[in-house]
Amino acid sequence: MKRVILGTAGHIDHGKTTLVKALTGIDTDRLKEEKERGITIELGFAHLDLPSGNRVGIVDVPGHERFVRNMVAGAAGVDLVALVIAADEGVMPQTREHLEICELLGVKTGLVVLTKRDLVDEEWLELVKEDVREALRGTFLEDAPLVAVSAVSGEGLSELLKTLDELVSKIPDRSTEGPFRLPVDRVFIVKGFGTVVTGTTLSGKVKVGDEVLVYPQGLSTRVRRIQVHGEDREEALAGMRTALNLQGLEREALSRGDVVAEQGVLKPSRILDLELIYLKSAPRALKNLEKVHFHIGTSEVIGEIVLFGKDRLEVGEKDIAQIRLSEPVVCLRGDRFVIRGGSPLVTLGGGRVLNPVAHRRKRTKPWEREELLRLLEEDPKEILRYHLEKAGEAGLKASDLKLRVSLFGKAWEELLKEMSDEVVRIPEEDEELILSRAVFEDFKAEIQEALRKFHEKFPLKPGLAKEELRARVSTRAHQRTFERALEALISEGKLVAEREYLRLASHQPVLPEEAEALKGDIERIFLKARFTPPDPDEALSRFRAKPKLALDMFELLVQEGVLVRLAEKLYFHRRVLEEAKKLVIDFLERHQELSVGDFRKLTGGASRKYLIPLLEYLDREKVTIRIGDKRVLRKGVRR
């Protein structure tokens, strides 16, 4: 069975609701005020069984100019439109406005229904048909079927059903591959069940028991019950008018404009990049930073239009723009929108979203316009390239990148497969990180350059510790990206990891004879001092002729682990530390306990300045355990 939504459109009192009732038997005017005043105020919903067996969901919209905002919410998500025109009045202001809105929202299929056929003669009817065809010239309904009907007598209804059936049969079903999304157009309470929302399922599918999120608030909930056209279902698919009974949410927490969707797919944003079509029928040019009513999905938010490279958009122009909203919305790339403004409100234009999570752009910078023009590209590969280039070495999480490109499921995986030579996928704990391969290669080159500069400045040092190296390159890169780059450079033979140090494979820290000799002199000073080593400054002061080289050699001895720092300006030779360890183990195997005084005797009378750091070192090395003022041998320690 086809999954198709039919929307009505047209001027007030042209018979939209009466036509729906004649076709379906359902009165879509449910409000007391609507029945009293005889006009549609709110959206109405019905379903129609066609001769082929297909069932079509119907969204009946108000025609009065005061309720166009409701009409826009209803038109979001329709597959085809029935433009209703009363035969006794012909084309009227809201006929044109509704038609423009449908075009802006991307509706491509429909038909024209001339209602109140019983009120006019044949000659008048032909004149109206000619006027209608003239009004529709250049629109998506230019060659659409035109059927004249009377809801009172029933004339033309069978032909209308046949025409609808033919149109519906040609409309492709919406894909269920994408994420589930349902813009909410109604919220109400059902006694015994709780909060229910309705809307048109734009994409994907949802099942009873699924966990979903209400955006933009981020309310987590579970689907308790699903109805499609008033019938209980276990599942609702894209293209269906759907009612969801949501668990644990209060009626007051939800409203029209919210979106119920798969968790983690959408991201609220107050800034969107747009392709904007400014209508020829707009009353005047659109100024930069002008405030408008922004309609997307079923939501309406006040926003400020930002133009780039110009101060105004003339009527009939199409250009890139940005909107900064007073409240966040959620959408995907390619979603359609409408803007309205003025007093009274009129439809000014609309278009499509180019970037659903944009950043605040500076309109005076020429590159901002160039970037926005790149986003006009239809090829998802180009859009992915743009966002990865923009992200640089920071990369983007897969969920963020999917949202920006607005591809999901198989289509997303196929895109990454096609671009496998251009992207780097780095696994993370929660989800993978994706980078441009060109950017990743540049980051690897940056690491090599940082090491090259270090080797040039410190040719005698073996290399840099990992964290010190990371501090010298881009801090925007994720830790895992840095690790992946190091792994790649090592596997390519460009980097060498020795102990905790990294160096270029081309760098060999060969010491000149003079440096080697000085290094040996410094080492002998600390080795000879045994348990009372000198302050490093004191030790190095003996080499006043070459202070820089002496400091380099001292630091090299520390890097190599020959000299070990135990406290501020207190370094011991590693062989001395081994000697202390053997002395203590031997003593404790014979005497079970060791005091500071005992240790002083073992070290030949060293002061507490040296003894306490040495004892604490042995504690850290898990040789001894401190109990009060004594040390005992840790269990299992042997010489």
C-alpha positions as CSV (number, residue, x, y, z in Angstrom):
1,M,0.0,0.0,0.0
2,K,1.2,3.5,-0.9
3,R,2.2,5.9,1.9
4,V,1.1,9.3,0.6
5,I,-0.1,12.5,2.3
6,L,-2.4,14.9,0.4
7,G,-2.7,18.5,1.5
8,T,-5.4,20.9,0.6
9,A,-4.6,24.5,-0.3
10,G,-6.7,27.5,-1.3
11,H,-8.5,30.7,-0.3
12,I,-11.0,30.9,2.6
13,D,-14.5,29.6,1.9
14,H,-13.6,27.9,-1.3
15,G,-14.8,24.6,0.0
16,K,-11.7,22.7,1.1
17,T,-13.2,21.2,4.2
18,T,-16.6,20.5,2.5
19,L,-14.7,18.7,-0.3
20,V,-12.8,16.5,2.2
21,K,-16.0,15.6,4.0
22,A,-17.7,14.7,0.7
23,L,-14.8,12.4,-0.2
24,T,-14.1,10.8,3.2
25,G,-17.2,11.4,5.3
26,I,-14.9,13.0,7.9
27,D,-15.5,16.6,9.1
28,T,-12.0,18.0,9.7
29,D,-13.4,21.1,11.5
30,R,-13.3,19.7,15.1
31,L,-13.2,23.0,17.1
32,K,-16.4,24.6,18.5
33,E,-15.3,28.0,17.1
34,E,-14.8,26.5,13.6
35,K,-18.3,25.1,13.6
36,E,-19.8,28.3,14.9
37,R,-17.9,30.6,12.5
38,G,-18.0,28.2,9.5
39,I,-14.3,28.6,8.8
40,T,-11.3,26.3,9.3
41,I,-8.9,27.7,12.0
42,E,-6.7,24.7,12.9
43,L,-5.3,21.8,10.8
44,G,-7.8,19.0,10.2
45,F,-7.0,15.4,9.4
46,A,-8.7,12.7,7.5
47,H,-8.0,9.6,5.3
48,L,-9.3,8.6,2.0
49,D,-9.6,5.1,0.5
50,L,-9.0,5.2,-3.2
51,P,-10.5,2.8,-5.8
52,S,-7.1,1.0,-6.1
53,G,-7.1,0.2,-2.4
54,N,-4.5,2.8,-1.5
55,R,-5.2,4.9,1.5
56,V,-4.2,8.5,1.5
57,G,-3.7,10.7,4.6
58,I,-5.3,14.1,4.2
59,V,-4.2,17.4,5.9
60,D,-6.9,20.0,5.6
61,V,-5.5,23.6,6.1
62,P,-7.2,26.9,6.9
63,G,-7.6,29.4,4.1
64,H,-8.0,32.6,6.0
65,E,-4.9,34.9,5.8
66,R,-4.8,35.1,9.6
67,F,-4.2,31.4,9.8
68,V,-1.6,31.0,7.1
69,R,0.9,30.0,9.8
70,N,-1.2,26.9,10.5
71,M,-1.4,26.3,6.7
72,V,2.4,26.3,6.5
73,A,2.7,23.8,9.4
74,G,0.2,21.5,7.6
75,A,1.9,21.8,4.3
76,A,5.2,20.5,5.7
77,G,5.5,16.9,4.7
78,V,2.7,16.6,2.1
79,D,3.5,14.6,-1.1
80,L,0.8,16.2,-3.3
81,V,-1.5,19.1,-3.0
82,A,-5.1,19.7,-4.1
83,L,-5.3,23.4,-4.9
84,V,-9.0,24.2,-4.3
85,I,-10.6,27.1,-6.2
86,A,-14.2,28.0,-6.0
87,A,-15.7,28.1,-9.5
88,D,-17.9,31.1,-8.6
89,E,-14.9,33.2,-7.4
90,G,-11.8,32.0,-9.2
91,V,-8.2,32.7,-8.1
92,M,-8.0,34.8,-4.9
93,P,-5.1,36.2,-2.7
94,Q,-4.7,33.1,-0.6
95,T,-4.9,30.9,-3.7
96,R,-1.7,32.5,-4.9
97,E,-0.1,32.6,-1.4
98,H,-0.8,28.9,-0.7
99,L,0.5,28.0,-4.1
100,E,3.7,29.9,-3.5
101,I,4.1,28.2,-0.1
102,C,3.7,24.8,-1.6
103,E,6.4,25.6,-4.2
104,L,8.7,26.9,-1.5
105,L,8.2,23.7,0.5
106,G,9.2,21.6,-2.5
107,V,5.8,20.1,-3.4
108,K,6.1,18.9,-7.0
109,T,2.8,17.0,-7.6
110,G,-0.8,18.0,-7.4
111,L,-4.0,18.8,-9.1
112,V,-6.5,21.6,-9.2
113,V,-10.1,21.1,-7.9
114,L,-12.7,23.6,-9.0
115,T,-15.4,23.4,-6.3
116,K,-19.0,24.7,-6.2
117,R,-19.5,23.5,-9.8
118,D,-23.3,23.6,-9.2
119,L,-23.2,27.4,-8.8
120,V,-21.9,28.3,-12.3
121,D,-22.9,27.6,-15.9
122,E,-20.7,26.0,-18.5
123,E,-19.6,29.3,-20.0
124,W,-18.5,30.8,-16.7
125,L,-16.7,27.5,-15.8
126,E,-14.7,27.7,-19.0
127,L,-13.7,31.3,-18.3
128,V,-12.6,30.3,-14.7
129,K,-10.6,27.4,-16.1
130,E,-8.8,29.8,-18.5
131,D,-8.0,32.2,-15.6
132,V,-6.7,29.3,-13.5
133,R,-4.4,28.0,-16.2
134,E,-3.1,31.5,-16.7
135,A,-2.4,31.9,-12.9
136,L,-0.7,28.6,-12.8
137,R,1.7,29.3,-15.7
138,G,5.3,28.7,-14.7
139,T,4.4,26.8,-11.5
140,F,4.6,23.1,-10.6
141,L,0.8,22.9,-11.3
142,E,1.0,24.4,-14.8
143,D,0.2,21.1,-16.5
144,A,-1.7,19.5,-13.5
145,P,-5.1,17.8,-13.9
146,L,-8.1,20.1,-13.4
147,V,-11.3,18.6,-12.1
148,A,-14.6,20.5,-11.5
149,V,-16.8,19.1,-8.7
150,S,-19.8,19.8,-6.6
151,A,-19.7,18.6,-3.0
152,V,-23.4,19.2,-2.8
153,S,-24.6,17.2,-5.9
154,G,-21.6,14.8,-6.0
155,E,-20.8,15.8,-9.6
156,G,-17.2,15.2,-10.6
157,L,-16.3,13.3,-7.3
158,S,-15.8,10.0,-9.1
159,E,-13.5,11.6,-11.7
160,L,-11.6,13.3,-8.9
161,L,-11.1,10.0,-7.1
162,K,-9.9,8.4,-10.3
163,T,-7.5,11.4,-11.0
164,L,-6.2,11.2,-7.4
165,D,-5.6,7.5,-7.7
166,E,-3.6,7.9,-10.9
167,L,-1.4,10.6,-9.3
168,V,-0.9,8.6,-6.1
169,S,0.2,5.6,-8.1
170,K,3.1,7.6,-9.6
171,I,4.4,9.0,-6.3
172,P,7.4,7.0,-5.0
173,D,7.3,5.9,-1.4
174,R,9.5,7.8,1.0
175,S,12.6,5.8,2.0
176,T,12.6,4.2,5.4
177,E,16.4,4.2,5.4
178,G,16.9,7.5,7.1
179,P,16.3,8.3,10.8
180,F,12.8,8.5,12.2
181,R,11.5,12.1,12.2
182,L,8.0,13.3,13.1
183,P,7.3,17.1,13.3
184,V,4.5,17.5,15.8
185,D,1.4,19.3,14.7
186,R,-1.0,18.3,17.5
187,V,-0.6,17.4,21.2
188,F,-3.4,16.1,23.4
189,I,-4.3,13.8,26.2
190,V,-6.2,10.5,25.7
191,K,-7.8,9.3,29.0
192,G,-6.2,6.2,30.3
193,F,-3.2,6.5,27.9
194,G,-1.7,9.9,28.5
195,T,0.1,12.3,26.1
196,V,-0.4,11.8,22.4
197,V,1.3,13.6,19.5
198,T,0.4,13.5,15.9
199,G,2.3,14.4,12.7
200,T,3.5,13.2,9.3
201,T,6.4,10.7,9.6
202,L,8.9,12.4,7.3
203,S,11.5,9.6,7.2
204,G,12.5,6.3,8.7
205,K,10.2,4.2,10.8
206,V,9.2,3.8,14.5
207,K,8.0,0.8,16.4
208,V,6.1,0.3,19.7
209,G,8.7,0.2,22.5
210,D,11.3,2.3,20.6
211,E,13.1,4.9,22.7
212,V,12.9,8.4,21.0
213,L,13.8,11.9,21.8
214,V,11.6,15.0,21.7
215,Y,13.7,17.9,20.2
216,P,14.7,20.6,20.7
217,Q,14.2,20.1,24.5
218,G,16.0,16.7,24.5
219,L,13.2,14.9,26.4
220,S,13.8,11.1,26.4
221,T,10.7,8.9,26.1
222,R,9.4,5.6,24.9
223,V,6.6,4.9,22.3
224,R,3.8,3.1,24.1
225,R,1.3,3.0,21.3
226,I,1.1,3.8,17.6
227,Q,-2.0,4.7,15.5
228,V,-2.1,5.3,11.7
229,H,-5.4,6.7,10.5
230,G,-7.0,5.8,13.8
231,E,-5.9,2.2,13.6
232,D,-3.5,0.6,16.1
233,R,-0.2,-0.4,14.5
234,E,3.0,-1.9,15.7
235,E,5.0,0.2,13.3
236,A,4.7,3.5,11.4
237,L,6.7,4.3,8.3
238,A,7.7,7.4,6.4
239,G,4.8,9.0,4.6
240,M,2.2,8.0,7.2
241,R,0.0,10.3,9.3
242,T,1.0,9.0,12.7
243,A,-0.2,9.3,16.3
244,L,2.3,8.4,19.0
245,N,1.4,7.7,22.6
246,L,4.5,8.9,24.5
247,Q,5.4,7.5,27.9
248,G,6.2,9.7,30.9
249,L,5.7,13.1,29.3
250,E,3.3,15.8,30.5
251,R,1.1,17.5,27.9
252,E,2.5,20.9,28.9
253,A,6.0,19.8,28.1
254,L,5.2,19.5,24.3
255,S,3.8,21.7,21.6
256,R,3.5,22.1,17.9
257,G,6.9,22.6,16.3
258,D,8.6,19.9,18.4
259,V,10.1,17.0,16.6
260,V,10.0,13.4,17.8
261,A,13.0,11.6,16.4
262,E,15.5,8.9,16.8
263,Q,17.9,9.6,19.6
264,G,21.3,11.2,18.8
265,V,20.4,12.1,15.2
266,L,19.4,15.8,15.4
267,K,21.0,18.7,17.1
268,P,19.3,21.9,18.1
269,S,20.7,25.1,16.5
270,R,19.9,28.8,16.5
271,I,21.9,29.4,13.3
272,L,21.2,27.9,9.9
273,D,22.9,28.4,6.5
274,L,20.3,28.8,3.8
275,E,19.5,29.0,0.1
276,L,16.9,31.7,0.0
277,I,14.4,32.4,-2.7
278,Y,12.8,35.8,-2.4
279,L,9.4,35.8,-4.1
280,K,8.5,38.1,-7.0
281,S,5.3,38.8,-5.2
282,A,7.1,40.2,-2.1
283,P,6.1,43.8,-1.4
284,R,9.6,45.2,-1.3
285,A,13.3,44.2,-1.1
286,L,14.6,42.3,1.9
287,K,17.1,44.2,4.0
288,N,20.1,42.7,5.8
289,L,19.3,41.8,9.4
290,E,15.6,42.1,8.8
291,K,13.4,40.1,11.3
292,V,11.1,37.5,9.8
293,H,8.9,34.6,10.9
294,F,10.8,31.5,10.0
295,H,8.7,28.3,9.4
296,I,10.3,24.9,9.2
297,G,8.6,21.6,9.7
298,T,5.7,22.5,12.0
299,S,7.6,25.2,13.9
300,E,7.5,29.0,13.7
301,V,10.4,31.0,15.2
302,I,11.4,34.7,14.9
303,G,14.7,35.1,13.2
304,E,17.1,37.6,11.6
305,I,18.2,37.2,8.0
306,V,21.9,37.8,7.4
307,L,23.0,38.6,3.8
308,F,26.5,38.2,2.5
309,G,28.2,40.5,0.0
310,K,25.1,42.7,-0.2
311,D,22.8,44.8,1.9
312,R,19.5,43.9,0.4
313,L,17.8,41.1,-1.6
314,E,15.6,42.3,-4.4
315,V,12.2,40.7,-5.2
316,G,12.6,37.6,-7.4
317,E,16.3,37.1,-6.4
318,K,17.8,33.8,-5.1
319,D,20.9,33.8,-3.0
320,I,22.7,32.3,0.0
321,A,22.0,33.6,3.5
322,Q,22.1,32.8,7.1
323,I,19.3,33.0,9.7
324,R,19.9,33.6,13.4
325,L,16.9,32.4,15.4
326,S,15.5,33.5,18.8
327,E,14.9,29.8,19.7
328,P,16.6,26.6,18.5
329,V,15.2,24.4,15.9
330,V,16.2,20.9,14.6
331,C,16.3,20.1,10.9
332,L,18.4,18.3,8.2
333,R,20.3,19.6,5.2
334,G,17.8,19.9,2.4
335,D,14.7,20.6,4.6
336,R,12.5,23.3,3.2
337,F,11.4,26.5,5.0
338,V,9.2,29.5,4.5
339,I,9.8,33.1,5.7
340,R,7.0,35.6,6.3
341,G,7.1,39.2,7.4
342,G,5.5,42.6,7.2
343,S,2.3,43.9,8.7
344,P,0.0,42.2,8.1
345,L,2.1,39.1,7.6
346,V,2.7,38.0,4.1
347,T,4.8,35.2,2.6
348,L,8.1,36.7,1.5
349,G,10.1,33.6,0.4
350,G,11.7,30.4,1.4
351,G,14.1,27.8,0.3
352,R,16.2,25.0,1.6
353,V,18.6,24.4,4.5
354,L,22.3,24.1,3.5
355,N,23.8,23.5,7.0
356,P,21.6,22.6,9.9
357,V,24.2,23.3,12.6
358,A,26.0,26.4,11.3
359,H,28.3,28.8,13.1
360,R,27.9,32.6,13.3
361,R,29.5,33.9,10.1
362,K,31.0,37.3,9.5
363,R,29.2,38.9,6.6
364,T,32.0,41.3,5.8
365,K,34.5,38.5,5.2
366,P,34.6,37.5,1.5
367,W,35.5,33.8,2.2
368,E,32.2,33.4,4.2
369,R,30.2,33.9,1.0
370,E,32.5,31.6,-0.9
371,E,32.0,28.9,1.7
372,L,28.2,29.3,1.5
373,L,28.3,29.0,-2.3
374,R,30.2,25.7,-1.8
375,L,27.3,24.4,0.3
376,L,25.0,24.8,-2.7
377,E,26.6,21.7,-4.2
378,E,24.2,18.8,-4.7
379,D,26.9,16.2,-4.5
380,P,27.2,14.8,-1.0
381,K,30.9,14.1,-1.6
382,E,31.5,17.8,-2.0
383,I,29.5,18.6,1.2
384,L,31.5,16.1,3.2
385,R,34.8,17.4,1.8
386,Y,33.7,21.0,2.9
387,H,32.8,20.0,6.4
388,L,36.0,17.9,6.9
389,E,38.2,20.7,5.6
390,K,36.4,23.1,7.9
391,A,36.9,20.8,10.9
392,G,40.6,20.5,10.2
393,E,42.7,18.2,12.5
394,A,39.9,18.3,15.1
395,G,37.8,16.1,12.8
396,L,34.1,15.5,13.4
397,K,32.2,12.8,15.2
398,A,30.4,10.5,12.8
399,S,26.9,11.7,14.2
400,D,27.8,15.3,13.6
401,L,29.1,14.7,10.1
402,K,26.0,12.6,9.2
403,L,23.8,15.5,10.4
404,R,25.8,18.1,8.3
405,V,25.7,15.9,5.2
406,S,22.2,14.5,6.2
407,L,22.9,11.0,4.9
408,F,22.2,8.0,7.1
409,G,22.2,4.2,7.0
410,K,23.3,2.4,3.9
411,A,23.6,5.7,1.9
412,W,26.1,7.0,4.6
413,E,28.2,3.9,4.6
414,E,28.2,3.8,0.8
415,L,29.4,7.4,0.7
416,L,32.3,6.7,3.1
417,K,33.2,3.6,1.1
418,E,33.3,5.6,-2.1
419,M,35.5,8.2,-0.3
420,S,37.7,5.8,1.6
421,D,40.8,7.3,0.0
422,E,39.8,10.8,1.2
423,V,38.8,10.1,4.8
424,V,40.4,8.7,7.9
425,R,38.1,6.9,10.4
426,I,39.4,6.7,13.9
427,P,37.6,4.5,16.4
428,E,36.6,6.1,19.7
429,E,35.0,4.8,22.9
430,D,31.6,6.3,22.1
431,E,31.7,6.7,18.3
432,E,34.3,7.1,15.6
433,L,36.0,10.3,14.6
434,I,36.3,11.2,10.9
435,L,39.0,13.4,9.4
436,S,40.0,14.5,5.9
437,R,42.9,12.3,4.8
438,A,44.7,15.4,3.4
439,V,44.3,17.1,6.8
440,F,45.5,14.0,8.6
441,E,48.6,13.9,6.3
442,D,49.2,17.6,7.1
443,F,49.0,16.8,10.8
444,K,51.5,14.0,10.4
445,A,53.8,16.5,8.7
446,E,53.3,19.0,11.5
447,I,54.5,16.3,14.0
448,Q,57.6,15.6,11.9
449,E,58.3,19.4,11.6
450,A,58.0,19.8,15.4
451,L,60.6,17.0,15.9
452,R,62.9,18.4,13.2
453,K,63.0,21.8,14.9
454,F,63.6,20.1,18.3
455,H,66.5,18.0,16.9
456,E,67.9,21.1,15.2
457,K,67.9,23.0,18.5
458,F,68.9,20.1,20.7
459,P,71.0,17.8,18.5
460,L,72.4,15.9,21.5
461,K,69.0,15.0,23.0
462,P,67.4,11.6,22.1
463,G,64.0,13.1,21.4
464,L,60.8,14.3,22.9
465,A,58.4,12.7,25.4
466,K,55.0,12.0,23.8
467,E,53.0,14.7,25.8
468,E,55.7,17.3,25.2
469,L,55.6,16.6,21.5
470,R,51.8,16.9,21.5
471,A,52.1,20.3,23.2
472,R,54.2,21.5,20.3
473,V,51.7,20.6,17.6
474,S,48.0,21.5,17.1
475,T,46.0,21.4,20.3
476,R,42.8,21.1,18.3
477,A,43.6,17.5,17.4
478,H,41.9,14.8,19.6
479,Q,44.2,12.6,21.7
480,R,43.3,9.5,19.6
481,T,44.1,11.4,16.4
482,F,47.5,12.2,17.8
483,E,48.0,8.5,18.7
484,R,46.9,7.4,15.3
485,A,49.3,9.8,13.6
486,L,52.2,8.5,15.7
487,E,51.3,4.9,14.9
488,A,51.2,5.7,11.2
489,L,54.5,7.5,11.3
490,I,56.2,4.7,13.2
491,S,54.8,2.1,10.9
492,E,56.0,4.1,7.9
493,G,59.5,4.2,9.3
494,K,59.5,8.0,9.7
495,L,59.5,8.0,13.5
496,V,61.3,5.9,16.1
497,A,60.0,5.3,19.7
498,E,62.8,4.6,22.2
499,R,61.7,4.1,25.8
500,E,59.5,7.2,26.5
501,Y,61.1,9.3,23.7
502,L,60.1,9.9,20.1
503,R,62.6,11.0,17.4
504,L,62.7,11.2,13.6
505,A,64.2,8.1,12.1
506,S,66.7,10.2,10.3
507,H,68.0,11.7,13.6
508,Q,70.8,9.9,15.3
509,P,71.9,11.6,18.5
510,V,75.7,11.0,18.1
511,L,77.6,12.9,20.7
512,P,80.9,14.6,19.8
513,E,83.9,13.6,21.7
514,E,84.0,16.8,23.8
515,A,80.3,16.4,24.7
516,E,80.8,12.7,25.5
517,A,83.7,13.5,27.8
518,L,81.8,16.2,29.6
519,K,78.8,13.9,30.0
520,G,81.1,11.3,31.6
521,D,82.6,14.0,34.0
522,I,79.1,15.0,35.2
523,E,78.1,11.4,35.7
524,R,81.2,10.7,37.7
525,I,80.5,13.6,40.0
526,F,77.1,12.1,41.0
527,L,78.5,8.6,41.2
528,K,81.4,9.6,43.4
529,A,79.1,11.6,45.7
530,R,77.1,8.4,46.4
531,F,74.5,9.2,49.1
532,T,75.2,12.9,49.3
533,P,74.9,14.2,45.7
534,P,75.5,17.9,44.9
535,D,72.9,20.4,43.9
536,P,72.8,20.3,40.1
537,D,73.7,24.1,39.9
538,E,76.7,23.4,42.1
539,A,77.8,20.4,40.0
540,L,77.4,22.3,36.7
541,S,79.2,25.4,38.0
542,R,82.4,23.4,37.6
543,F,82.1,23.7,33.8
544,R,81.8,27.5,33.5
545,A,83.6,27.4,30.1
546,K,80.8,25.5,28.5
547,P,77.6,26.1,30.6
548,K,75.1,25.4,27.8
549,L,76.7,22.1,26.8
550,A,77.0,21.1,30.5
551,L,73.3,21.7,31.0
552,D,72.4,19.7,27.9
553,M,74.5,16.8,29.1
554,F,73.0,16.9,32.5
555,E,69.4,16.9,31.0
556,L,70.5,14.1,28.7
557,L,71.7,12.0,31.7
558,V,68.2,12.6,33.3
559,Q,66.4,11.7,30.0
560,E,68.4,8.5,29.8
561,G,67.6,7.6,33.4
562,V,71.3,7.7,34.5
563,L,70.4,10.4,37.0
564,V,67.1,10.1,38.8
565,R,65.3,13.0,40.4
566,L,64.0,12.3,43.9
567,A,63.2,15.9,45.0
568,E,63.6,19.5,44.0
569,K,67.3,19.8,43.0
570,L,68.1,16.4,44.3
571,Y,69.4,13.8,41.8
572,F,71.0,10.4,42.5
573,H,72.9,8.2,40.2
574,R,70.9,5.1,39.4
575,R,73.7,2.8,40.5
576,V,73.7,4.6,43.9
577,L,69.9,3.9,44.2
578,E,70.5,0.2,43.4
579,E,73.2,0.2,46.1
580,A,70.8,1.7,48.6
581,K,68.2,-0.8,47.7
582,K,70.6,-3.8,48.3
583,L,71.8,-2.3,51.6
584,V,68.2,-1.9,52.9
585,I,67.1,-5.4,51.8
586,D,70.2,-7.0,53.4
587,F,69.7,-5.2,56.6
588,L,65.9,-6.0,56.9
589,E,66.4,-9.7,56.1
590,R,68.6,-9.8,59.2
591,H,66.9,-7.2,61.5
592,Q,63.2,-7.0,60.3
593,E,63.0,-3.2,61.0
594,L,64.9,-0.2,59.8
595,S,65.0,3.3,61.4
596,V,66.3,6.5,60.0
597,G,69.3,6.1,62.3
598,D,70.0,2.6,61.0
599,F,69.9,3.9,57.5
600,R,72.2,6.8,58.4
601,K,74.8,4.2,59.5
602,L,74.3,2.2,56.3
603,T,75.0,5.2,54.1
604,G,78.0,6.4,56.1
605,G,76.4,9.2,58.0
606,A,74.3,11.0,55.3
607,S,71.9,13.7,56.7
608,R,68.1,13.5,56.7
609,K,68.1,15.9,53.7
610,Y,69.2,12.8,51.6
611,L,67.9,9.9,53.7
612,I,64.2,10.8,53.8
613,P,63.9,11.2,50.0
614,L,65.8,7.9,49.6
615,L,63.5,6.0,52.0
616,E,60.4,7.5,50.3
617,Y,61.8,6.4,47.0
618,L,62.2,2.8,48.3
619,D,58.6,3.0,49.5
620,R,57.4,4.1,46.1
621,E,59.5,1.3,44.4
622,K,57.6,-1.2,46.7
623,V,60.8,-2.3,48.4
624,T,59.8,-1.1,51.9
625,I,56.6,-0.2,53.8
626,R,56.6,2.5,56.4
627,I,55.1,1.6,59.8
628,G,55.3,4.5,62.2
629,D,59.0,5.7,62.3
630,K,60.3,2.3,61.0
631,R,60.5,0.6,57.7
632,V,59.9,-3.1,57.1
633,L,60.5,-5.2,54.0
634,R,57.6,-5.6,51.7
635,K,56.4,-9.1,51.3
636,G,58.0,-11.0,48.5
637,V,61.0,-8.6,48.1
638,R,64.4,-10.4,47.7
639,R,67.9,-9.3,46.8
